[in-house]
Amino acid sequence: MQFRSKTQKMAFLSLIAAIAIVLSYVERLIPSPLPLPGMKLGLANIMTLSALYYFKFKDVLTIVLIRVLVVFLILGQAMSLLYSFAGGMLSLIGMFLMLNSFKKFVSPIGVSIFGSFLHNVAQLLVLAVVMKSISISINYAPFILLTSIGTGFFVGLSSTFFIERILYKLENNQLKL
Amino acid sequence: MIKLKTGDYIVMIGVVVITLFVFLLNVQRSYVSKHMEVQVKVGGELIDTFDIGYDMTKVYETHFGINKIVIKDGEVYISDADCPDLICVHSKHVHKNGEGIVCLPNRFSVEIVGHEKGEVDAVSQ
């Protein structure tokens, strides 16, 4: 995506990060149907994924780091930073690599499912290290990984809409505000 | 409504396959025997070990938080905690080897660890 100046680009990336932060806050208000630790919709990834289609890795990384840090400062407990960071990074790198190599074969939905799968894998690994026991992670893994398909699908669908109706039109000056 | 490409299906099938694999791993690792131990850990460090056969309840107060565990009828569960989400309290009661309940905010975990599989050493075919 082209910008008139570095400042304008910075402002836009900050806007995307801000939306991601608000999404992280809002999704906490939704009650969880299952008693699984670490299960959440991951709505902030709508921003991460959409950004990957229009920005370089470096820029999306900035968005993710800002989001993780600010969300932790606003409403985190001690360990949540570690889980968010690990999940966000593995998910970002995985989605980036997938888009790099297989962009023609996947829609945002597939990339998103892959991303949320990796996010949960990273969180399970962190859990195993923190609790010094791989047993509990393996115990919870099937349920968490299965839900990642559902949440990944929803996030991917939302990303598709966000890309088509906002980002694409913004890039081509078709957006009427 | 949405067009799903080939890659999407591959990713979905891939995730399902891996989930199935981990699920089978769970099944293979879990068994019930009378010689199972319940291990209580805080921050990964082993605090207590109990035999699953003896009913008891205990309250753990750490600087992370408070958790109360109950062992009854061969089942282990967390009956109360002061964490904000209370996921640990609503979790399924565990009774098989390898299963466990974890309270992330309090870094508290209680898991079932077993010894040898029952009394059978080998099965001749």
Interface residues (C-beta under 8 A of the other chain):
Chain A: S32 P35 L36 P37 G38 Q77 M79 F102 F105 V106 S107 I109 G110 V111 I113 F114 F117 L127 V130 M131 K132 S133 S135 I136 I138 N139 Y140 A141 P142 L145 L146 S148 I149 L157 T160
Chain B: I2 K3 L4 K5 T6 G7 D8 Y9 I10 V11 M12 V15 V16 I18 T19 L20 V22 F23 L25 N26 R29 K41 G43 G44 E45 D85 I87 C88 H90 S91 K92 G98 E99 G100 V102 L104 P105 R107 S109 E111 V113
